[in-house]
Structure formats: C-alpha cells, structure tokens
Amino acid sequence: ESSPAARVRAVRCSASGGMASVGTMLAALISVVAAMDEDCHDETCRSPQFLQLHQHVQDRAEVAEVRHPWPHARGRMPQQFGTTPETWTSHKLSWSFADPAGQFHNVFAGGAAIDEDKNLYQMTFKGLYAFNLSGHQLWHYATPGISNNEPALYEDLVLGSAHSTGNAFAVNRSTGKAVWVTKIAQDLGGDCGYPAAYDGVFVVGGGRGHDRVVDGGNVEVYGLDVTTGEKLWQYAVDKPVWNLTPLFPGDGSTVFMDFAGGMYKLNLHTGEEIWKTLIKDSRGSFSDGGATLGPNGMVYSCSNPLDYNGAEGTAGIV
C-alpha cells in the first residue's frame, strides 16, 4: 500500500549502509522536494490528502510550544526536523564524565536529552544519569534492566526502556525516582532504540526479533500512557524495527520504519494502522538507517535492494 503523504522514491546510490551517505542523500532530497513544493506538477502533490497534511504540518510548526529545548535525540516534537537555536561559541569542553570505576567499565548510549533547566540526561549500561549545566551529577537511577536505548523527556518525566528485561519506565526528572515500570515484553532487541513520547503517548519497541536476515530489533511497537505506563496498544510489524525512532507529524499519528525500509503510520492514541508502505524488492534486505520527516510534510525512508545489507560498494535505495 502507499499514501500520497508518504511517497517513497527509489534512488540508486553508489554506496549504502552508512548513515553518512544516506543522511546526505536525504538532505538533498528534502531540499529538492521542498523547492518543488511551490510549483508542484506531480498529481500526488496536488491531491487533497497531501495538501491537507502539508497545511496541517505548517500550522503545527507555527504554534507548537515545546517545553524542553532538546527532549529527544532527534530534537523537538512534533516533526523532529531542523536545528537547535544554540550555537557553539567555544571549542573548549566545560566538563566531562567517565564511570568512576574507569573509562572502560560502562557503555554510554548516544543521544542525550536536555531539559528546560539545561540539565542533561544520559543512558548507560549501568543506569540513567542526570547532570546539571556544570557537569555535577544530580542523580543516578538504576534502570530495571540493562538499557542501550536513549532517554526521552516528556514534561517532568524521563522515559526509557531496558532491553535485557523488556521493561519500559518513567523517572521523575527532578528526583530521579521511579514513577512507573511496565513490562511490555520478555526482552527487547539489543540495538540502539530511540523511543519517544508525544501528546501523552510513549512509543517504544519490544519483543526481540529473530528474522532470518538478522537477529535482533523488535517485532512489536507499543503505545503506553505517559502518566501511568498503561499499555494503550501494540502493533506487530511486518519486519523487525531496528533503532526504532518514532516520528510525530503532528496530525495525531506516529510514523516509523522497519529494517527493510518499510514505513508504517499508526493512530498515535489507538495504534490503528492508517497505512503501511512495503518496498517489494527490499523485503529480504537489512538497513540500520532511519526514516526522517521533511518540512514539506513528506517522510523519507531508506533500504537496500534484494537481499543486500548495505555492504560497502553495493547499491542502496532512498
């Protein structure tokens, strides 16, 4: 199936599998499509569905008030595109942190979150840490299981998930105390997930995948009530999601990608499938790339053809 709001355009590239090359191509495509937006001759660009979503995204961008400057590794929500307003004025580090037991005694997940008080939240194998602007450790939370997934901020909560136990959890950002813990699955994939929350729903992956292409990722996507941790819905994907990064267009939905480039759009509050787009010639492939939203209301995906896994020198698809 396909949707005018999320057309997938296949482009041959000279090399794939690396986030840098895919990211460059995505940026170029977004620029091109954005430039075409004012003078679009494609029938899908003129469709009522596309125009309605495009206007809705623009409206939400104009009125959206975001409490925290960097609530997620992908930035502010909804939409999750653009840059931070801050500029780097110094090339000197203000502070640094390493595990007290030694440099190689912990693993840090990339993608910290920063709240309105300029406190930073960092996930590690040994738990979740909070630091203030000066680098002083505010608290440490022993997560309910080992986590390689990034934290996410939502109002006064820090949200996360633990891949070793299948738990999702919420922590008070001021005290570091647990607010709720919900077991969503027996375990989660060991890949690096980017669960996120918007409009009262925490979207997170669960259920480690055992696909013939690659072991890992998650075969289910869950929507949890941010306040209570109650499971609102769960959705079984066609192929495992890898490094799950739910996107929020701002129209009451969430959009995400599986590891073969398949795209899904669900109702954020019910989990009902709105549409899914599966690239026929890529369902046997693997990519650790990710989807991105453009300022034009389009969502872009990437994959590899046939059964390719992104090895250097092979073709890729955006």
N, C-alpha and C positions, 0 to 999 in steps of 0.2 A: 504494500500500500504506500501511498505518498500523499503529501499535503503541499498546497501552494505556499504555506507559511514555512515550510522547511524543505525546500528543494535541494536535492543532493546532486552536485555537478561533479562528474568524474574528470579528473585531470591527470594525465600521465606526468610523472616527475622522474628525474634522473636518479634520485636516491631517496629512500624512505626508511622508516623505522626509528629515526632520530627525531626528538621533539623539536630541535632547532630548525631542521629543514621543513618539517610540517608547519611549524609556527610561522616561518617566513612566508610559506605559500598561503596560509590562512590570512595573514595580514594583507598580502597582496590582493587576494580575492575579495576581502571585505572592502578594501579601498576601491576596487573596480566596481563592485556591485553598488556601493554607496554612491559613486559618481554617476552610475547609470540611473539611480533611483529617480532623479528629477525628470529624466527623459527615457522612460522605460517602454520598450516596444514589445516585450515578451507578454503573451496573453496571461500567464500566471501572475505577472507583476500587476496587471490591471484587474485581477479577479477581486470580487468583493471581500473574500476571505483574507487575501493578502493585504489589501488596503485597510481593512478594519483592524487587523493585528498591528500593522505598521503605525497607524494613528494612535492605537492604544499604547504601544510601547513608547511613542514620543510623549504622550500625555503623562505616563507614569514617570518618565525620566525628568519631566519638568517639575512635578510635585512631590517626588519621593523625598522623604526626610529620613536620613539614616543616622541613627544614634551614635554608632561606633565608626571611627574612620576606616578601620580595616578588620571587619568581623570574620573574615574568612580568607583562606589562602588565595582565592580568586577575586578578592576585593568586595566591594559593596553590592548589595542586592536591593531591588531586582536588577536583572540584566547581566551584571558581572563583566562589563567591558569598560575600557578606559584606563586612566592612570590616576595615581594618587595626587592630591594637590600639593604635597610636600616636595621640596627639592633638597638634594644632597649638597649641603654647603661646606662640608668638611670631609677630608679623606682620612681623618683620624678616628679610631674606634673610641667610643666613650666608655665602654665596658665590655667584658666578655665573661662567659661562664663555661666551666667544664665540670664533669662529675667529680665530686670530692675524692672518690676512690682512684681517679686517674683518667687520663684522656680516652683510653680505650675500654672503659668499663661501662659504657652506656651507648645507646643508639638514639640519635635525635631525628624525629620525623621533620621533614621540611615543611615550611608554610606556617609560620606563627600567626596568631591573631592579636590585634591591638585594640584596646577599648577606648572609650571617651576620656578616660583619665590617663591615657598614654601608658597603661600597663600592658605588658606583653605576656602571652600565654603560649607555652611551648610543650608539645607532647614528646615523651621519650619512652624507651622500653621500661624504665623504672618509674613511670608515672608522669603526671601533669605538673608543670611548674608555672608559677606566676612571678614576674619581675616588674619592678617599677621603672621609671624613666632613668634612674641612676644605676640600674642593674642590681638593686637589692632584692633578694629573694623574699617575696611576700608570703608564699606558702607553697607546700608540695602536697599533691593529692595522689595517694597510692591507688591507681586505677584498678577496677575489678577485672584484672586480666592484663596481659601484655598488649600494648597498642602500638601499631605502626601507622595509625590514621591521624589526620590533622584535627586540631580542635576548631570549634566554631562558636562564635558569640551570638547570643540572642538575648537582648535586654540584659538582665542581671545574671544570666546563666552562661556557663561554658559547657558545651556539649561535646561528646566524643563517643568512641566505640572501641572495644577491645577484641582483637582478632583471636586470641587464644581461648576465650571463654564464650564468645558470642553475645557479650553484654553491650548495651548502649547505656549511657549515663549522662547526668546533668550535675554540675557543680556550681555552687554559689560563687560568683567571681570575686566577691569581697572577702569571704571567709575561707574558701577552699573546701567547704564541707559538702558532702553529697546531698543532693536534693532528691534524686531518684536513680534507681538502677533497674533496667528492664532486660531480661534475657530474650533476645529475638531469634537466636538460632544456636545450634550446637557449637558452631565455630564460625569464624569469618575467614575470608581469603587473606593471605599474608602480604598481599600487595598494599600499596600506599593509598588508602582511601581519603576522600575529601568530603565527608558528609557535611550537610549544611541545613540550616533552618530558615524558613521564611513564612510569614503570615501564620504563625502558630504551629507549623508542622516541621518536624525534624526528619529529613530524608536520609536514609542510611542503608548500606548494603549488608546482606547476611547470607549465610549458608555457603560454605566453601565449595567452589566448583571443581569438577573432575572431568572436564571436557577432554576429548581425545586430542585436541590441538595443543592444549597446555593445561596443566593442573594449577588451580588457584582461581582468584577472582571470586565473585559472588553470584549465586543463581537466583537470588531474591532481592527485591528492593522494598524497603519498608517505609511507611509514614507513621511517625509517632507524635503524640501530643506533646508539645514542648514543655508544658507546665507539669504534667503528671507522668509522662513516659508511657502512657497507654498506647497500645498498638491500634492505630486507626485503619490501616490497610497493609496488605502485602501483595506484591506483583511478581510473577515468575517471568523471567526474561528468556528470550529465545537462545541466546548465548550468554555466558557469564559477563558481568560488568567488571572492568578492570580499572583500578584507580578511580572508582566511581566519584564523579563530580556533578551532582545535580545542579542544573541551571534553572533560573526562575525568570521567565519572560515578563512577569508582572501581570499576567492575564488569568491568574487562578490556576496555573498549571506548573508542572515541573518537566524538564526535558533532560535526557541523559543518553549515553552511548554505550553499546556493548563492545567487547574486544574485537569484533569483526566489522565494526563500523556501522552496525545497526543503530537506528535512532528511535527513541520512544518519547511520546508525550502523554502524560497522565494528568488527570484532575488532581490537583495538589491535596485536596481535602478528602477525596473518596478513593483515590487510586484507580479510578475508572480509566481505561485506555481511550485516549482521544484519537491517536493514530500511531502507527509504527512504520518505519521505512527500513526494509532489509535489502541490502545490496546483493543481488542474486549471485554474482560471480565472486563474492568475497566471503561467503559464509564459512568456508574452510580455512580462513586466514586468521592471523593474530596481529594486533597492533596495541601498543601501550600508549598510543596517542589519545587525545581527548577532544571532545566537542567544544565549540565556542559560539557564543551569541554575538551577532553583529548589531551595530546601532540602527540597522535598517530593518530589524525585525526578523532577520533570517538566522538560521542556525546552521553551522558548518561542521561536517564530520570528516573523518579520515579513516582509511583502511588500506589493506593490501590486496592485490588481485589473487584469485585462485586459492592456493594454499600457502602463499608466501607469508613470512613472518617478519618482514622488514629488514632482512639482511642487507648489508652494505652492497650497493651496486644494483639492487633489484628495484622494480617499479613500485610505485605507490599510487594511491588514489585519494583525492580530496573531493 
